[in-house]
Amino acid sequence: MVADVFISMSYMAIPIEIFFFQRTLTLPLPMLYKSVLLLFEAFITACGATHLVTVWKPFSNTEVALCVVKVVTAVISTLTAILLIQVFPKAFSLPARAAWLEEELGSHMRHEQSLRMANDLLLKFRKVTQHIRRTLDTNSVCQTSVFELSVTLGVGCAIYMKEGDTYVCTHEDYRHVNDHSLRHSDKNIFWQKIRISKENKMITRMATLSYACCLNKRDLSDMVGEGVNLPFKAAMGVRFKIDGKDSGFVLIYSSEETWSLPEQEVELFEDIVGQIEIALQQSAQLKNEASGKSSHGKLLEAGKPDEEEAKFRLSNLHHNTSISLPPPPPFSYHDEGKDGEAYDMKPLNWP
């Protein structure tokens, strides 16, 4: 009897716990799950009632009450079992669906981050391009390019132009905020002291590539030559052409040995070098056009005295060769014959 008391109390406590747990849920449950919970609570309560009726059996006749409680319990348990056939497949699929939703959420967040990064890179590219294309002066284009690349990528930047058989650094800039080892006056003029031969193997390797060429400390040492204290440990270069000829390259560098750019920023660097190439090409065309106009103007000015002299000679020639002729004498017409005879066309007083 004591066991039936504790069993009935436990059965009665379970529906109460389920009810309070259901109230703490922040999201509303679907009707199907609400029905299952109600039936389950009713089933547990009915089971507890059977034990509770058994406790009163020694004190009174409880056969009818026990029979009624058992019938109610049987009906409720049958309905609960039938409904659970529909609920269990959905309930057991919840972990799989939760994992799928989590994976989809992660993929969506990664895609959103990729789009945000691409948008940021596009804004950087437009900003740098606008600054580079603001002027078509070669010196201004190079100076703006090294400054914008250094600020945008957080590394040093140098532009090398081809002069004969060597490459000469015309502009460079270094603005790495986190680098405190190069806070000296020579950091901005390091590459301008270095002339690189076109036969250098690093230059040859760079010329054979149409994309960015990565250089480590050993490659940089081979590029600058022996006996040079090299403060930079990693670099990346992209060549450019003017009038279809290899005319120079853009070099970005860092003092960190493990430095590398993400793939998106490497593409940004290559695209910016492409814009630098276009700007330098247009600048060269403008110079050629200005030089051609200047030469044509000089030729015209040089030809003006010859043209005036030719006109003067031609006027003298016309003056010397002109002859004044007297007017022709009058003719006399004599009709000496009859019809059919010729006229006398002999002029009178012909000199």
Buried (B, 14 or more C-beta within 10 A) or exposed (E): EEEBEEBBEEBBEBBEEBEEEBEEEEEEEEEEBEBBBBBBBBBBBBBBBBBBBBBBBEEEEBEEBBEEBBEBBEEBBEBBEEBBEEBEEEEEEEEEEEEEEEEEEEEEEEEEEEEEEEEEBEEBBEEBBEBBBEBBBBEBBBBBBBBBBBBBBBBBBBBBBBEEEBBBBBBBBBBBEEBEEBEEEEBBEBBBEBBBEBEBEBBEEBBEEEEBBEBEEEBBBEBBEEEEEBBBBBBBBBBBEBEEEBBBBBBBBBBBEEBEBEEEBBBBBBBBBEBBBBBBBBBBEEEEEEEEEEEEEEEEEEEEEEEEEEEEEEEEEEEEEEEEEEEEEEEEEEEEEEEEEEEEEEEEEEE
